[in-house]
Amino acid sequence: MRRPTFLLAFVALTALANVRVYDIAPYKCYEGWTAGGYESYVGQQFVACADSLVYAEFFAGQKPTHSNDGYLVQVVDGGAELYRGNASDTLQWAYVRANLSKSPGAPPLVRGKTYLLKVSHTGAQRVNYFFDPRNSYSYGAISAGGGEGHPPPQTTDDLVCRIVGRMDTIARTLFAPRPSCRHGCSTLGRHGRGKRVSAGRPCSSTGP
């Protein structure tokens, strides 16, 4: 009986290696739109508190007029891309996930350093996003590029999305000090992803 017990313990400890790097939930239907076009995006600054990134979940509002192209999710440091992933644009008013892959030749993630998560549309459509205006995340803010969207981002706004990363080793995750966790990180259990917001209109649309 010791072997199954050991395996179960190992699976549980491995799950704890995932950490929630950034997590802002929808708040009172505050939403915005990017300008549209291939250069337009909405972004969020965040402080890394993991050794690598696993996935990001972006809360998408109204789906694009011409969907089935998808959202492009990138993590950049200045002008250099570190991670990228794609998410479906067929859902609306729901979290959509982009599994993040490290870009070829990209340097490793540095814990305690600030990066930018960018969300754009591969078909140059406008992106309907949600934000929290209460400065709920103190270590970064929302941003937008590629033209003026609506409303103009404020320094107190934070993008509604989740970013999940992973520690290199289980031992470091469980026992070593994690100074970067003061930036809002928390360890995720096997089922500790938080409550998902199901698809469905949370409030009346204001339109683009």
C-alpha positions in Angstrom: 0.0 0.0 0.0 3.0 2.3 0.4 3.6 2.7 -3.4 0.1 4.0 -4.3 0.3 6.4 -1.3 3.7 7.7 -2.5 2.4 8.2 -6.0 -0.7 10.1 -4.8 1.6 12.3 -2.7 3.9 12.9 -5.6 0.9 14.0 -7.9 -0.3 16.4 -5.2 3.1 17.9 -4.7 3.6 18.3 -8.4 0.3 20.2 -8.7 1.5 22.6 -6.0 4.3 23.6 -8.4 1.9 25.8 -10.3 1.4 29.3 -9.0 -1.1 32.0 -9.8 1.0 34.9 -11.0 -1.8 37.4 -11.8 -5.6 37.0 -11.2 -8.1 39.9 -11.5 -11.8 39.0 -11.7 -14.6 40.9 -13.5 -15.9 43.9 -11.5 -19.3 45.7 -12.2 -19.1 45.2 -16.0 -16.3 47.7 -16.6 -15.4 47.0 -20.2 -13.4 48.5 -23.1 -12.5 48.0 -26.8 -9.2 48.0 -28.6 -9.0 50.3 -31.7 -8.8 47.4 -34.2 -6.2 46.6 -36.7 -3.2 44.3 -36.7 -1.2 46.5 -34.4 -3.9 47.1 -31.7 -3.8 45.3 -28.4 -4.8 45.5 -24.8 -2.2 44.6 -22.2 -1.4 44.2 -18.6 1.9 44.7 -16.7 2.6 42.0 -14.1 5.5 41.0 -11.9 6.8 37.4 -12.5 6.8 35.2 -9.4 7.4 31.9 -11.2 10.3 30.4 -13.2 8.1 29.8 -16.3 4.6 30.5 -17.6 2.0 27.9 -18.3 -1.2 29.6 -19.5 -3.2 32.8 -19.5 -7.0 33.1 -19.4 -8.4 36.3 -20.8 -12.0 37.3 -20.1 -13.4 38.0 -23.5 -16.6 40.1 -24.0 -18.5 40.3 -27.2 -16.9 38.0 -29.8 -15.6 39.7 -33.0 -17.8 40.3 -36.0 -15.6 37.9 -38.0 -14.5 35.2 -35.6 -12.7 31.9 -36.0 -9.4 33.7 -36.4 -8.6 33.7 -32.7 -6.8 35.8 -30.0 -3.1 36.1 -29.9 -1.7 36.2 -26.3 2.0 37.3 -25.9 4.3 38.0 -23.0 6.9 40.6 -23.9 9.9 42.3 -22.3 10.3 45.6 -24.0 10.2 44.7 -27.7 11.2 41.1 -27.2 8.6 38.3 -27.2 9.1 35.6 -24.4 5.9 33.6 -24.7 3.0 33.3 -27.0 -0.2 31.3 -27.3 -3.6 31.3 -29.1 -7.1 31.3 -27.7 -10.5 30.7 -29.4 -12.7 33.7 -30.2 -15.9 31.7 -30.5 -16.9 32.2 -26.9 -18.2 35.5 -25.5 -18.4 36.8 -21.9 -16.3 34.0 -20.7 -12.7 33.1 -19.9 -10.7 31.8 -22.9 -7.4 30.0 -22.4 -4.2 30.4 -24.2 -1.5 27.8 -23.4 1.8 29.7 -23.4 4.9 28.4 -25.2 8.3 29.9 -24.9 9.4 31.7 -28.0 12.6 30.4 -29.7 15.7 32.0 -28.3 13.8 33.8 -25.5 15.7 34.3 -22.2 14.3 32.7 -19.1 11.7 34.4 -16.9 13.2 36.4 -14.1 11.2 36.4 -10.8 10.6 39.9 -9.5 10.8 41.5 -13.0 7.9 43.3 -14.7 6.6 42.0 -18.0 3.7 42.9 -20.3 0.9 40.5 -21.3 -0.6 41.5 -24.6 -3.9 40.3 -26.1 -4.7 41.1 -29.8 -6.8 39.5 -32.5 -5.2 37.6 -35.4 -7.9 38.9 -37.8 -7.4 42.6 -36.8 -10.8 42.7 -35.2 -11.5 44.9 -32.1 -11.1 43.1 -28.8 -13.8 43.6 -26.2 -12.1 43.3 -22.8 -13.0 43.8 -19.1 -11.1 45.7 -16.4 -11.1 46.5 -12.8 -10.8 50.3 -12.1 -9.9 50.0 -8.4 -6.2 49.5 -8.7 -6.6 46.0 -7.3 -3.1 45.0 -8.6 -0.5 47.3 -7.2 2.4 46.2 -9.3 1.3 47.1 -12.8 -1.6 48.5 -14.9 -3.5 48.0 -18.1 -2.2 49.4 -21.3 -3.3 49.6 -25.0 -1.5 50.1 -28.3 -2.1 50.4 -32.0 -4.6 53.2 -31.8 -6.9 54.8 -29.3 -9.5 52.4 -28.0 -12.4 53.1 -25.8 -12.2 54.1 -23.0 -8.6 55.3 -22.7 -6.8 53.2 -20.1 -6.1 54.7 -16.7 -3.2 53.9 -14.4 -5.7 52.5 -11.8 -7.2 50.0 -14.3 -6.2 46.3 -14.4 -7.1 43.8 -17.1 -9.4 41.0 -16.2 -7.4 37.8 -16.8 -5.4 35.1 -15.1 -1.8 34.2 -15.6 -0.5 30.9 -14.2 3.2 29.9 -13.9 5.3 27.1 -12.6 8.3 26.8 -10.2 11.3 24.8 -11.4 11.3 22.5 -8.4 8.8 21.2 -5.9 11.2 21.7 -3.0 11.7 25.4 -3.8 7.9 25.8 -4.2 7.1 24.2 -0.8 10.0 25.1 1.4 12.2 27.9 0.1 11.4 31.6 0.7 9.5 33.2 -2.2 10.0 36.9 -1.9 8.2 37.5 -5.2 5.0 36.2 -3.6 4.6 39.6 -2.0 3.6 40.7 -5.5 0.3 38.9 -5.2 1.3 35.3 -6.1 -0.2 32.3 -4.5 0.4 28.6 -4.8 -2.2 26.6 -6.7 -3.5 23.3 -5.5 -4.5 20.6 -7.9 -8.0 22.1 -8.2 -7.1 25.6 -7.1 -7.8 27.6 -10.2 -10.5 29.6 -8.6 -14.1 30.0 -9.7 -14.7 30.2 -13.5 -17.1 32.7 -14.8 -19.5 30.8 -17.1 -20.4 32.1 -20.6 -23.3 34.5 -20.6 -23.8 38.2 -20.7 -23.0 39.7 -17.3 -24.4 43.1 -18.2 -26.0 45.1 -21.0 -23.6 45.8 -23.9 -22.3 49.3 -24.4 -21.1 48.4 -27.9 -17.7 49.3 -29.4 
